[in-house]
Amino acid sequence: MDFELTKEEQEIFDEVRQFIKDEITPELVKESIHAEFIYGAPEGRKFIQKLGAKGWLAPEWPVEYGGIGARECLSYMIMDELYYNLLPVHFTAAKMAGPALMRVGSEEMKKKYLLASARGEIEMALGYTEPEAGSDLMSLKTKGEDMGDYFLVNGQKIFNTSCHVSEYHWLACKTEPDQKGAKAITLMLVDMNTPGITVKPLYTRLGTRTNEVSYEDVKISKDNVVGERGKGAYYIMQALDFERMWPFGGYRRLFDEVVKYTKEKIVDGKPLSKNPLIRQKLATMAGYLEAAKMLYYRISHMLDKESIPANEASMQKVYTTENAEQKVAELAMQILGHFGPLEEDSKYAELRGLASFFYQWSNVETLVGGTSEVQRNIMATRGLGLPRG
């Protein structure tokens, strides 16, 4: 596996870095952090649309769909660089739904949605989870009744995080009453302005917003069906594989700032970085981050070879969220001591409260995109060939 950038790729990456340096503002960073790095808020829209206009939001996509035909390795590095700078990095249209749509969508849908997604002109929100169907998507109850030219959809979704800033809903619902399980589910792309859709906010312990979404007699044209009826569950599994490719640049940023802090913080007449215990903790953090990077590069290599990473994506997500994120954030809190839990609004906070934020956010990241328990089941069945149940 070759993880080195070519000369041309390195030049593009250097351009991206300079672009970020020129365009980044404190207001953009603050908005991004408080939106949990999702895409769609006003300042983020301005920045990402400039990025997308250059083909850098989805650089791995073909030119006709708004990319530059780059390798996945470069795409990963750009996403991680965005996260390192605490900018929007969770894109449903460009990084989750879009790659699946490119593989199974009709030519009409590709022309309508992919170019706009790569340019950041539209965003989508995932419409999977329901009050009684979280990890078990086969239990969802939202139904689409076949009315001839359209489906009449009724049901409720929950924890649809970016619905309040998205133009479209990547909706899973049951349309095949004579089928059970996966074969009953169809995937649709729904305009969020369609009559009958209601979005209500739900707030997390970090004060950030997710949503519950209700469908009441919503008419959805059959032209909005993604791929084939009754195959939505398979398309969702594919989109989830892309969703679970987890960038972690924000934690690299936290690590770098902690290292700088230990070099400057004087304790008992010498820098904190001279303390053997602190040095051990820093080395452990660096090891977690480096291992996670290699796992992500492996996924990039697989995609470049046109192989869909299934258990490999789950492996990377579990390792990254539990080690390169949770454990790195925990070690940062330990190094900062009593200053660690302080948030950005405290005048005594170190590192602008980043350690406290990432310590809390890292726990959320083990849940979104599928819990660690679900990922381990995928690794067991798809990766190791173990029986289900």
Secondary structure by P-SEA (a helix, b strand, c coil): ccccccaaaaaaaaaaaaaaaacccaaaaaaaaaaccccccaaaaaaaaaaaaacccccccccccccccccaaaaaaaaaaaaaacccccccccccaaaaaaccccaaaaaacaaaaaaccbbbbbcccccccccccccccccccccccccccccccccccccccccccbbbbbccccccccccbbbbbcccccccbbbbbbbcccccccbbbbbcccccccccccccccaaaaaaaaaaaaaaccccaaaaaaaaaaaaaaaccccccccccccaaaaaaaaaaaaaaaaaaaaaaaaaaaaaaccccaaaaaaaaaaaaacccaaaaaaaaaaaccccccccccccccccaaaaaaaaaaaaaacccccaaaaaaaaaacccccccc
